Amino acid sequence: MTHELTASRLASASSNATASGGWWRDAVIYQVYVRSFADSDGDGIGDLRGVREHLPHLARLGVDAVWLTPFYVSPQADGGYDVADYRAVDPLFGDLSDADDLIRAAHALGLRVIVDVVPNHTSEQHVWFRAALAGEPGARDRYHFHPGRGPAGELPPNDWESVFGGPAWSRTPDGAWYLHLFAPEQPDLNWENPEVAEEFSAVLRFWLDLGVDGFRVDVAHGMVKAPGLPDIGRGAQATLIGTEPLPFFDQDGVHEIHRSWRRLLDSYEVPRIGVAEAWAPTSERLALYVRPDELHQAFNFRFLNCPWDTTALRTVIDESLAATASVGAPTTWVLSNHDVVRHRTRYGSLARARAAALLMLALPGSAYVYQGEELGLPEVTDLPDAVRQDPAFTRSAGQDGLRDGCRVPIPWSGEEPPYDFGPAGSWLPQPAGWGGLSVAAQTGDPHSTLELYRAALELRRAMPGLGAPAEPGMQWLPAPEGVLLFTRPGFACTLNTRPVPLELPSPGRPVLSSAPVETDGRTVRLPPDSCTWWSL
């Protein structure tokens, strides 16, 4: 069964996107963390029906697609990224008919649907791993089982560390060791075993036939390990991810997997896409994931991690655009997601968060918006230890274990928790005072962050020079220290990172700003920590 995109706004998609080779090249894609979006049944946990009921918010916001985090059957050791059955919906989130209904409803509103796929590891409860522990012949070949080192095999096979902290190896009762680059409940698959590739091709076809428009590939850089599993010789290995070569990440062998998936995606008449969550030491290495015969997009984590500094921002933007242009792919921009501190808190103020959003949405290529950033939500930094569920929280020398702060359920309306998240409470406590940040409270307020995003996305559709990656791209113009100024066809963007106002010649007619600007047509007074769009 397949679904057609029937909404008129998709039927009349921008000619820029069509001419440049695909809707995704300048798309704005909204990430839904399903557990925290909307709860329909009162158990305090978001679900697929809750997402479906709130799709009109996304359509009104003006995004092109929605990316859903895992909703598959899972023990939830890592928020659903430990999958026990890739073809079934966990009862926490509904059932397969709810997934089908959501896809149909999204398509009817002109929204495409991208779902997570988790190919680096399974859950320890997956039928394959249960068979491996039971000693069934050949079952361990689907994972990385190895004998230990030391006189009695009592030491792990190498010095690799889990991203979540601690050793990347756990020992089974019979003395063997298995690899888990994340939690012990997430054993790594062995992609040298042809059964693994065959199984995931079947999984992808299952969801494509149901009507999904693509996949976000979790840990797209991790499926292949260096031959011989060599030691690294250093600790605190999680801090090296994305900065230095590692024998368990970004190995050249992953690209053949992505090529095979691209062939599968291209076999469907309606375009389907693959998006890499890939960490690589350089922009050039990251661009390899989006070569013409591989995936369509890759998250730009260098941009996400960039400080509030014009020199650093311009460097990352230039290097990102150059790297993706070298392989004919669009650049993908992102400021927040379910694994990092929300960018309002990272940057230190709502003013900077609003300015960063306009900068991101003005750049050539595609952009991802994480649920709640359109509301200007801050990170929740004071969650009690007892409620935290990040598996890294109780471990050491890995990730900081504080990912729950960006996963607190979002507010829809009302003055008290759960702010219409659902009929009851929420799986993580929401702060008092979020009523003014809710969708209902911000709707219609011209100064709200929600209306800023709505206006920006509307302008992005209306102005051909915005977003689209087609040449002539963008051009930097001279600007004072602490200011970025670039132009695109018929459009200009200024970013003032200074903490004080700044006066300079007006580049055109202001059409949108993250803070009020003053202009007499010849000069403009840029507010501190602000971004302004100009029509030329």
Secondary structure as UniProt FT lines:
FT   HELIX           8..11
FT   HELIX           15..19
FT   TURN            20..21
FT   HELIX           23..26
FT   STRAND          28..32
FT   HELIX           34..36
FT   HELIX           48..53
FT   HELIX           55..61
FT   STRAND          65..68
FT   STRAND          72..73
FT   TURN            77..80
FT   STRAND          85..89
FT   TURN            91..93
FT   HELIX           96..108
FT   TURN            109..110
FT   STRAND          112..117
FT   TURN            124..125
FT   HELIX           127..133
FT   TURN            134..135
FT   TURN            137..138
FT   HELIX           139..142
FT   STRAND          145..146
FT   TURN            151..152
FT   TURN            163..164
FT   STRAND          169..171
FT   TURN            173..174
FT   STRAND          177..179
FT   TURN            184..185
FT   STRAND          188..189
FT   TURN            191..192
FT   HELIX           194..210
FT   STRAND          214..217
FT   TURN            218..221
FT   TURN            227..228
FT   HELIX           237..240
FT   TURN            241..243
FT   TURN            247..248
FT   TURN            252..253
FT   HELIX           254..266
FT   STRAND          273..276
FT   HELIX           283..287
FT   HELIX           288..290
FT   TURN            292..293
FT   STRAND          297..298
FT   HELIX           301..304
FT   HELIX           310..325
FT   TURN            326..328
FT   STRAND          332..334
FT   TURN            338..339
FT   HELIX           343..347
FT   HELIX           350..362
FT   STRAND          366..370
FT   TURN            371..372
FT   HELIX           373..375
FT   HELIX           385..387
FT   TURN            391..394
FT   HELIX           403..406
FT   TURN            417..420
FT   TURN            432..433
FT   HELIX           434..437
FT   HELIX           439..442
FT   TURN            443..444
FT   TURN            446..447
FT   HELIX           449..462
FT   TURN            464..465
FT   TURN            471..472
FT   STRAND          475..476
FT   TURN            481..482
FT   STRAND          483..488
FT   TURN            489..490
FT   STRAND          491..496
FT   STRAND          502..505
FT   STRAND          509..513
FT   STRAND          518..519
FT   STRAND          523..526
FT   TURN            528..529
FT   STRAND          530..535
//
